[in-house]
Amino acid sequence: MERSRRTVLATAAAAGTGALAAGLLPSGAHAAPAPQPAPAASPPGDVVGKITVGYQGWFACSGDGAPINGWWHWSDNWGQPPSPSNTAIVSWPDVRDYARTYRTAYPALGDGQPATLFSSYDQQTVDTHFAWMREHGIDTAALQRFNPNGGEGATRDAMAGKVRDAAERYGRKFYVMYDATAWTTMQPEMKADWLAKMRAHTASPAYARQNGKPVVGIWGFGFNEPNKAWSADVCLDVVTWFKAQGCYVMGGVPTHWRRGVEDSRPGFIGVYRAFDMISPWMVGRIGSIADADHFYANVNTPDQAECDAYGIDYQPCVLPGDLQSGHRAHGDFMWRQFYNMKRIGVQGIYVSMFDEYNEGNQIAKTAETAAQVPAGSGIRALDEDGTSCSADYYLRLTGDGGRMLKGELPLTAVRPTPTTVGGGPVDPPPTGDLALRRPVTASSQTQSYGPGNAVDGDPHTYWESANHAFPQSLRLDLGQLRPVVRVVLTLPPNPAWGARTQTLSVTGSTDGSAYTTLSASAGLRFDPATGNAVTITVPRTSVRYLRVQITANTGWPAGQLSGLQVYATG
């Protein structure tokens, strides 16, 4: 029995560093539009412009009531509990948030607690996972569905319903992603399964749609592996059939799909180009920042050009790294991938995976230290390289990667996410600018002048709202309650930005819903002769969210700010 569903190929790593992304140019009163990347084939939807996570949902435990009645994917022998000699576990989960767990045959944890595991079959487990997704801004989950016609079928059918319920309850999107691995009679059976079972889930308001169509994923076509031996004609027939059913079809394809070499069979380019979205697999291909940069320059960048040329949405994989192999570099490896994909201009990102404890590539909560891992097991915890990381660290990191993808955080090669909650060297100092590189959203933006430009620390980049559409606003998330006494607003210092008055107010909130006025609406003059800066002193107030609303601008018919700075000191 295979431990992992997907063959892991050795990385052909080569050192190399991609060119740094060019920054925005200093602006005049209203600069010409910055050069834009090739347009996406599709507008933003539930997968384009979003973070999608691969969701296995394939863990069961003896006694959980699942039809499979065993330790599904936790053990090599599912009929026996996992133990050091009978295990499929590469990383150990942090189980403190689960209402119900199941005793294994592993020794006790390092802290003396019994070694227990969760079951995906428990609805509370799935609810917990989707609550984490909501908390960290993860948009969409791709539920993996393998051949459902054998002994796993009833459990997989039930998991689809549990994922649907959780997505609806927690306001997330989900879609069915077929994994064709080892599915010999895939061609007729995948179609039949869609018609008889999975299509019904598209009635859910939580089912992901793109371009108005329900999303379906198919993983495995074209891989040069014995358990994926279908012909190109068979694969093309399946893709074409799903499109004829009115679906938007996403393809999980080989890393080297474009050239038809290495992990890709030759002669499949017609299949790949038939997909609406391409997501090349990356697990086992990269394991260091140097690898990520090499693939950025030599694989991802030409992939995006190919997709642009053929009207395909490009959704590359980003992975946290195999924890047991020491790939993670306490998050720097994963952040480098987010940074590289953002500067390419990808249409979406697929995180591999949410709950893949069998490959050590999970972002879901994981044991922090040896105290939370079975004693003597050799399983590494998140602090394996000497850096303390909270159990939810990779969820938080994924959330920040999603905000950078959407323009809510400025493009930065420097990881903004602290490894532990409420501390770490990347937290803004209490006496400094509390807004620097924090998540920020806008009511609208013009061209490439997104809200992240207002908190990137560069006085020459700026946010500009839609024109002739007041009122407009920026909303800043400070991450936690902060005492605010001073707000500084700026425009670019270039003299070409003539003096102007913007009428604006500043409000604050502890929960993002109810706002209190910190500075009432007034006309504030920005003048390049005095640095194009305005300082607003407010009564000391503890807020997490701060909003600047602009209702008029005498210099241009839009809201404009190059800097939004917040201070806890006068």
Legacy VTK file of the C-alpha trace (Angstrom):
# vtk DataFile Version 3.0
C-alpha trace
ASCII
DATASET POLYDATA
POINTS 570 float
0.000 0.000 0.000
1.412 3.384 -0.972
2.080 5.911 1.750
1.455 8.829 -0.538
-0.802 9.138 -3.508
1.767 10.879 -5.674
5.166 9.751 -6.812
7.818 12.107 -5.508
10.567 12.719 -8.042
13.998 13.895 -7.054
14.600 17.576 -7.516
16.901 18.513 -10.327
18.001 21.580 -8.460
20.230 24.179 -10.014
21.397 27.346 -8.367
20.110 30.537 -9.806
18.369 33.693 -8.814
15.646 35.431 -10.790
15.852 39.139 -11.409
14.316 41.291 -8.693
10.941 42.715 -9.542
10.991 46.319 -10.638
9.450 48.801 -8.210
6.799 51.337 -9.114
8.187 54.569 -10.510
7.893 57.873 -8.628
4.699 59.640 -9.624
3.725 63.058 -10.773
0.347 64.627 -10.188
-1.154 61.725 -12.109
1.471 59.461 -13.594
1.012 57.481 -16.798
-0.167 53.894 -16.219
2.618 51.540 -15.224
3.360 48.685 -17.667
0.883 45.899 -17.052
1.448 42.139 -17.299
-0.368 40.211 -19.983
-4.066 40.116 -19.034
-5.441 37.037 -17.349
-7.695 34.829 -19.373
-10.361 35.166 -16.686
-11.479 37.869 -14.234
-11.307 37.303 -10.487
-13.632 34.586 -9.260
-13.440 31.739 -6.771
-10.077 30.454 -8.062
-8.651 33.306 -10.175
-7.160 35.905 -7.856
-7.571 33.552 -4.903
-5.657 31.145 -2.654
-6.767 27.532 -3.082
-5.591 24.742 -0.802
-5.534 21.069 -1.666
-7.683 19.305 0.937
-7.242 15.566 1.429
-9.822 14.861 4.122
-8.679 11.241 4.004
-7.846 10.345 7.609
-9.981 7.911 9.620
-9.562 6.100 12.906
-10.940 2.863 14.270
-14.124 3.655 16.179
-15.011 6.898 14.388
-17.996 5.394 12.531
-16.497 5.751 9.046
-17.540 2.996 6.596
-13.889 2.254 5.904
-13.558 1.126 9.541
-9.835 1.511 10.005
-6.836 3.827 10.405
-7.191 5.249 6.904
-3.905 6.846 5.799
-2.518 6.983 9.344
-1.092 3.437 9.172
0.490 1.279 6.515
-1.821 -1.505 7.696
-5.147 0.281 8.185
-6.465 -2.578 10.310
-3.962 -1.799 13.069
-3.363 1.494 14.920
-0.357 3.537 13.857
2.868 2.773 15.702
6.577 3.272 15.015
6.552 0.045 12.963
3.181 0.634 11.244
2.959 4.226 10.173
2.227 6.468 7.221
2.860 9.625 9.256
5.620 12.047 8.266
4.495 15.013 10.405
2.538 14.924 13.659
-0.555 17.139 13.924
-1.303 19.486 16.792
-4.607 18.029 18.029
-5.488 20.545 20.757
-8.362 22.114 18.774
-10.219 18.859 18.111
-13.138 17.805 20.293
-12.445 14.105 19.712
-9.210 12.224 19.087
-8.228 8.544 18.997
-5.499 6.692 20.899
-2.677 5.274 18.765
-0.052 2.615 19.557
2.725 5.219 19.569
4.532 5.945 22.839
3.321 8.956 24.806
4.207 12.430 23.606
7.289 14.132 24.920
5.150 15.932 27.526
3.680 12.636 28.747
0.273 13.040 27.106
-1.115 10.070 25.127
-0.385 10.084 21.379
-3.774 10.649 19.727
-4.898 11.596 16.227
-7.951 13.211 14.627
-10.396 11.638 12.181
-11.480 13.541 9.095
-14.775 11.657 9.335
-15.784 13.661 12.414
-17.710 16.723 11.282
-16.073 18.767 14.031
-12.667 18.047 12.478
-13.744 19.383 9.089
-15.459 22.348 10.763
-12.234 23.105 12.629
-10.243 23.056 9.394
-12.641 25.385 7.610
-12.737 27.692 10.625
-8.943 27.932 10.325
-9.362 28.753 6.636
-11.795 31.551 7.445
-9.591 32.913 10.227
-6.576 33.107 7.912
-8.240 34.297 4.705
-7.875 31.059 2.734
-10.487 31.295 0.011
-11.085 27.883 -1.529
-10.520 24.201 -0.790
-10.063 21.605 -3.540
-11.423 18.322 -2.132
-9.339 15.437 -3.479
-11.486 12.611 -4.864
-9.787 9.375 -5.867
-11.445 6.391 -7.544
-14.682 6.097 -5.506
-15.714 2.681 -6.842
-13.817 0.502 -4.369
-13.799 0.125 -0.618
-13.086 3.810 -0.012
-16.122 5.020 -1.968
-18.699 5.333 0.815
-16.286 7.197 3.067
-15.249 9.531 0.241
-18.911 10.220 -0.597
-19.545 11.142 3.032
-16.480 13.397 3.116
-17.832 15.411 0.178
-20.969 16.131 2.202
-18.979 17.051 5.308
-16.776 19.454 3.329
-19.854 21.037 1.759
-21.436 21.564 5.184
-18.272 23.118 6.613
-17.745 25.393 3.599
-21.307 26.674 3.887
-20.999 27.139 7.650
-17.719 29.064 7.506
-18.173 31.025 4.286
-15.466 29.278 2.263
-15.609 27.890 -1.272
-14.898 24.289 -2.262
-14.812 22.178 -5.410
-14.272 18.556 -6.362
-10.802 17.695 -7.646
-10.557 14.227 -9.156
-7.222 12.468 -8.717
-6.981 9.894 -11.490
-3.980 8.071 -10.027
-4.300 4.287 -10.565
-7.890 4.703 -11.817
-7.674 2.273 -14.726
-11.239 2.714 -16.020
-11.235 6.435 -15.315
-12.705 7.583 -18.644
-16.300 6.303 -18.192
-16.318 6.126 -14.397
-15.269 9.706 -13.691
-18.073 10.971 -15.912
-20.588 8.648 -14.246
-19.487 9.708 -10.769
-19.935 13.365 -11.662
-23.436 12.836 -13.032
-24.645 10.496 -10.295
-23.027 12.071 -7.214
-20.693 15.042 -7.347
-22.654 17.327 -9.669
-25.348 17.651 -6.993
-22.896 19.577 -4.789
-22.762 22.414 -7.337
-26.182 23.470 -6.010
-24.418 24.655 -2.849
-23.792 28.415 -2.600
-20.334 27.425 -1.338
-19.410 25.489 -4.481
-16.625 27.354 -6.302
-17.437 29.033 -9.588
-15.218 30.710 -12.110
-16.524 32.642 -15.100
-19.997 31.654 -13.916
-19.215 27.930 -14.196
-18.742 25.271 -11.498
-15.071 24.387 -11.039
-13.873 20.815 -11.472
-10.249 19.773 -10.995
-8.578 16.773 -12.613
-5.144 15.764 -11.359
-2.788 13.319 -13.036
-3.170 13.583 -16.818
0.104 13.362 -18.739
2.345 12.227 -15.881
5.085 9.883 -17.006
4.262 7.261 -14.368
2.968 3.670 -14.683
-0.204 4.345 -12.693
-1.213 7.172 -15.063
-0.928 5.423 -18.413
-3.998 6.703 -20.282
-3.547 7.967 -23.819
-3.722 11.633 -24.727
-6.941 10.953 -26.669
-8.622 9.469 -23.592
-7.563 12.376 -21.395
-8.650 14.973 -23.942
-12.042 13.287 -24.203
-12.565 13.617 -20.438
-11.532 17.289 -20.340
-13.736 18.096 -23.325
-16.667 16.227 -21.769
-16.518 18.209 -18.521
-16.329 21.477 -20.452
-19.372 20.397 -22.429
-21.166 19.901 -19.100
-20.650 23.608 -18.455
-17.692 23.240 -16.091
-14.562 25.338 -15.691
-11.852 22.655 -15.706
-8.623 23.001 -13.737
-5.784 20.587 -14.530
-3.170 19.382 -12.072
-0.421 18.622 -14.558
3.259 17.607 -14.591
5.886 20.183 -13.695
7.362 20.088 -17.208
4.033 19.997 -19.070
5.003 22.776 -21.444
8.034 20.944 -22.883
6.651 17.406 -22.558
9.820 16.063 -20.884
10.981 14.560 -17.574
7.783 14.024 -15.527
5.525 14.677 -18.553
4.718 12.228 -21.323
5.296 13.609 -24.822
2.311 14.335 -27.035
0.031 15.761 -24.329
0.275 19.475 -25.152
-3.202 19.403 -26.710
-4.617 18.018 -23.451
-2.864 20.650 -21.355
-4.035 23.493 -23.578
-7.621 22.245 -23.338
-7.754 23.037 -19.606
-9.184 26.373 -18.470
-6.569 26.512 -15.712
-3.156 24.840 -15.382
-1.606 23.957 -12.004
1.771 22.206 -12.399
2.805 19.940 -9.515
5.834 20.997 -7.466
6.083 18.625 -4.480
9.422 16.833 -4.677
10.768 19.262 -7.260
12.080 22.032 -5.014
13.469 21.999 -1.489
15.351 25.278 -1.017
15.157 28.973 -1.830
17.781 28.445 -4.552
15.540 25.778 -6.106
12.553 28.111 -5.952
14.481 30.888 -7.700
15.746 28.489 -10.357
12.209 27.329 -11.133
10.945 30.921 -11.091
13.374 31.868 -13.846
13.369 28.673 -15.905
9.944 27.095 -15.401
7.330 29.393 -13.868
8.077 32.506 -15.929
7.924 30.737 -19.332
4.870 28.782 -18.083
3.043 32.065 -17.501
3.996 33.274 -20.986
2.640 30.058 -22.510
-0.611 30.361 -20.569
-0.990 34.010 -21.601
-0.502 33.036 -25.238
-3.240 30.393 -25.095
-5.743 32.089 -22.788
-5.164 29.674 -19.881
-5.256 30.740 -16.245
-1.979 29.881 -14.483
-2.202 28.610 -10.901
1.231 27.325 -9.813
1.774 25.343 -6.623
3.312 26.883 -3.522
4.382 24.467 -0.797
5.607 24.922 2.770
8.291 22.259 2.269
8.836 18.776 3.627
9.219 19.334 7.362
10.916 15.984 7.973
13.546 16.750 5.315
14.325 20.175 6.755
13.157 22.151 3.721
11.064 24.793 5.449
13.671 27.312 6.676
11.036 28.465 9.224
8.822 29.857 6.459
11.376 31.647 4.305
11.193 28.879 1.682
7.421 29.215 1.336
7.469 33.016 1.383
10.036 33.080 -1.422
7.610 31.117 -3.568
4.747 33.525 -2.791
7.040 36.428 -3.683
8.189 34.833 -6.944
4.652 33.957 -8.046
3.342 37.434 -7.286
6.040 39.126 -9.333
5.298 36.827 -12.275
1.670 37.965 -12.161
0.037 34.528 -11.745
-3.744 34.196 -11.878
-4.020 32.195 -8.655
-2.035 30.049 -6.231
-2.595 26.415 -5.235
-1.090 25.553 -1.843
0.108 21.951 -1.630
-1.347 20.870 0.780
-3.628 21.768 3.667
-3.563 18.460 5.582
-0.886 16.304 3.916
0.655 14.862 7.083
1.737 11.869 4.964
4.255 13.943 2.985
5.156 16.570 5.599
3.854 19.356 3.339
0.870 20.377 5.475
0.027 23.951 6.482
-2.594 22.803 9.042
-1.630 23.019 12.690
1.422 20.904 13.462
3.353 19.942 16.603
5.432 22.890 17.744
8.129 21.093 19.747
9.301 17.619 20.713
6.943 17.838 23.690
4.021 17.408 21.240
5.559 14.505 19.252
5.679 10.814 20.291
8.838 10.237 22.274
11.591 8.506 20.322
9.650 8.601 17.034
12.143 10.790 15.181
9.281 12.897 13.801
10.356 16.515 13.538
8.364 19.382 15.033
8.083 22.913 13.641
11.112 24.081 15.643
13.369 21.513 13.918
15.848 24.170 12.766
16.024 25.911 16.147
13.409 28.583 15.399
10.237 28.495 17.491
7.087 28.402 15.359
3.499 28.400 16.593
1.252 25.538 15.489
-0.732 27.888 13.238
2.341 29.567 11.728
1.932 28.195 8.191
-1.760 29.071 8.183
-0.820 32.649 9.068
1.952 32.645 6.469
-0.491 31.423 3.812
-2.905 34.168 4.817
-0.225 36.818 4.319
0.762 35.248 0.991
-2.856 35.532 -0.100
-2.982 39.175 0.914
0.151 39.889 -1.117
-1.371 38.064 -4.108
-4.452 40.315 -3.851
-2.482 43.549 -3.417
-3.486 43.992 0.225
0.171 43.674 1.226
2.944 45.268 -0.840
5.210 42.999 -2.856
8.123 42.133 -0.581
10.840 39.511 -0.516
10.998 39.914 3.272
8.643 37.583 5.112
6.194 39.757 7.105
4.780 36.924 9.235
6.255 36.385 12.723
6.968 32.744 13.507
5.189 32.984 16.844
2.008 34.822 17.760
2.520 38.261 19.242
6.288 38.371 18.868
9.269 37.876 16.654
11.823 40.114 15.005
9.554 40.994 12.082
6.831 42.512 14.298
6.714 46.317 13.965
8.315 47.933 17.003
5.807 49.588 19.348
7.484 52.968 18.910
7.644 52.799 15.110
5.114 52.968 12.288
2.513 50.371 13.277
1.047 50.376 9.746
4.254 49.449 7.939
3.633 46.389 5.707
0.381 45.568 7.516
-2.626 44.192 5.562
-4.678 46.968 3.995
-7.723 46.965 1.721
-9.342 49.669 -0.384
-12.848 50.418 -1.542
-11.374 50.518 -5.072
-8.184 51.173 -6.986
-7.104 52.534 -10.364
-4.823 50.418 -12.566
-1.827 49.148 -10.564
-2.085 51.743 -7.792
-3.183 49.314 -5.098
-3.683 49.859 -1.356
-0.448 48.077 -0.429
1.468 51.040 -1.845
0.270 53.151 1.085
2.035 50.960 3.668
5.165 49.814 1.799
7.424 52.530 3.247
8.195 53.984 -0.205
7.122 57.658 -0.433
6.915 57.527 -4.240
4.420 54.685 -4.629
0.790 55.497 -4.006
-2.779 54.228 -3.813
-5.370 55.823 -6.040
-9.060 54.976 -5.954
-11.478 54.765 -8.841
-12.029 58.214 -10.356
-15.235 60.245 -10.014
-16.657 57.847 -7.420
-16.464 59.390 -3.929
-16.504 58.382 -1.120
-13.438 56.102 -1.126
-11.538 54.515 1.742
-8.567 52.512 2.972
-8.922 50.004 5.820
-5.826 48.964 7.773
-5.522 45.857 9.954
-2.970 46.350 12.742
-3.181 42.653 13.624
-4.063 43.242 17.290
-5.340 46.026 19.516
-2.904 48.930 19.430
-3.032 52.302 21.227
-3.211 54.953 18.501
-2.439 58.630 19.131
-1.150 59.884 15.774
-1.841 59.257 12.088
0.372 60.635 9.307
-0.928 60.768 5.729
1.337 61.584 2.786
1.396 62.064 -0.973
4.559 61.662 -3.101
7.083 64.443 -2.339
7.669 65.123 -6.050
6.865 68.826 -6.756
4.816 67.668 -9.753
2.198 66.708 -7.202
0.709 70.157 -6.783
-0.883 71.298 -3.547
-4.378 69.941 -2.950
-6.956 69.517 -0.226
-8.517 66.164 0.532
-11.601 66.011 2.718
-11.310 62.967 4.941
-12.105 61.343 8.265
-10.350 58.734 10.394
-12.259 56.037 12.302
-11.161 53.016 14.348
-12.614 49.665 15.359
-11.757 46.786 17.644
-13.634 44.163 15.590
-13.859 45.495 12.020
-17.615 46.098 12.310
-18.407 48.980 14.677
-16.261 52.084 14.055
-15.601 55.065 16.324
-14.668 58.488 14.980
-11.067 59.384 15.788
-10.917 62.482 13.573
-14.051 64.028 12.096
-14.296 64.798 8.395
-12.307 67.921 7.469
-10.400 69.402 4.563
-6.666 68.707 4.979
-4.105 70.446 2.787
-1.243 68.471 1.215
1.540 70.764 -0.024
4.870 69.613 -1.544
6.469 72.723 -0.021
5.952 71.141 3.395
6.626 67.518 2.408
3.102 66.713 1.187
2.366 65.291 4.645
-0.491 65.798 7.081
-0.325 64.798 10.761
-3.546 64.027 12.615
-3.434 63.804 16.411
-6.242 61.683 17.860
-7.374 60.861 21.412
-5.483 57.811 22.633
-7.663 54.904 21.488
-6.965 51.161 21.298
-8.035 49.818 17.904
-7.174 46.954 15.607
-8.722 48.376 12.440
-8.264 51.927 11.190
-10.169 53.454 8.274
-9.457 56.628 6.315
-12.453 57.774 4.261
-11.992 60.446 1.572
-14.982 62.334 0.192
-13.295 65.042 -1.934
-9.941 65.954 -3.522
-9.264 69.337 -5.144
-6.239 68.011 -7.066
-7.663 64.881 -8.691
-11.138 63.254 -8.673
-10.041 60.292 -6.561
-8.705 59.333 -3.167
-4.894 59.355 -3.149
-2.326 58.418 -0.486
1.316 57.380 -0.734
1.644 56.877 2.990
-0.635 55.794 5.817
1.398 55.775 9.020
0.086 55.010 12.491
1.879 55.665 15.760
1.305 54.817 19.407
3.470 57.750 20.513
3.140 61.478 19.961
LINES 1 571
570 0 1 2 3 4 5 6 7 8 9 10 11 12 13 14 15 16 17 18 19 20 21 22 23 24 25 26 27 28 29 30 31 32 33 34 35 36 37 38 39 40 41 42 43 44 45 46 47 48 49 50 51 52 53 54 55 56 57 58 59 60 61 62 63 64 65 66 67 68 69 70 71 72 73 74 75 76 77 78 79 80 81 82 83 84 85 86 87 88 89 90 91 92 93 94 95 96 97 98 99 100 101 102 103 104 105 106 107 108 109 110 111 112 113 114 115 116 117 118 119 120 121 122 123 124 125 126 127 128 129 130 131 132 133 134 135 136 137 138 139 140 141 142 143 144 145 146 147 148 149 150 151 152 153 154 155 156 157 158 159 160 161 162 163 164 165 166 167 168 169 170 171 172 173 174 175 176 177 178 179 180 181 182 183 184 185 186 187 188 189 190 191 192 193 194 195 196 197 198 199 200 201 202 203 204 205 206 207 208 209 210 211 212 213 214 215 216 217 218 219 220 221 222 223 224 225 226 227 228 229 230 231 232 233 234 235 236 237 238 239 240 241 242 243 244 245 246 247 248 249 250 251 252 253 254 255 256 257 258 259 260 261 262 263 264 265 266 267 268 269 270 271 272 273 274 275 276 277 278 279 280 281 282 283 284 285 286 287 288 289 290 291 292 293 294 295 296 297 298 299 300 301 302 303 304 305 306 307 308 309 310 311 312 313 314 315 316 317 318 319 320 321 322 323 324 325 326 327 328 329 330 331 332 333 334 335 336 337 338 339 340 341 342 343 344 345 346 347 348 349 350 351 352 353 354 355 356 357 358 359 360 361 362 363 364 365 366 367 368 369 370 371 372 373 374 375 376 377 378 379 380 381 382 383 384 385 386 387 388 389 390 391 392 393 394 395 396 397 398 399 400 401 402 403 404 405 406 407 408 409 410 411 412 413 414 415 416 417 418 419 420 421 422 423 424 425 426 427 428 429 430 431 432 433 434 435 436 437 438 439 440 441 442 443 444 445 446 447 448 449 450 451 452 453 454 455 456 457 458 459 460 461 462 463 464 465 466 467 468 469 470 471 472 473 474 475 476 477 478 479 480 481 482 483 484 485 486 487 488 489 490 491 492 493 494 495 496 497 498 499 500 501 502 503 504 505 506 507 508 509 510 511 512 513 514 515 516 517 518 519 520 521 522 523 524 525 526 527 528 529 530 531 532 533 534 535 536 537 538 539 540 541 542 543 544 545 546 547 548 549 550 551 552 553 554 555 556 557 558 559 560 561 562 563 564 565 566 567 568 569
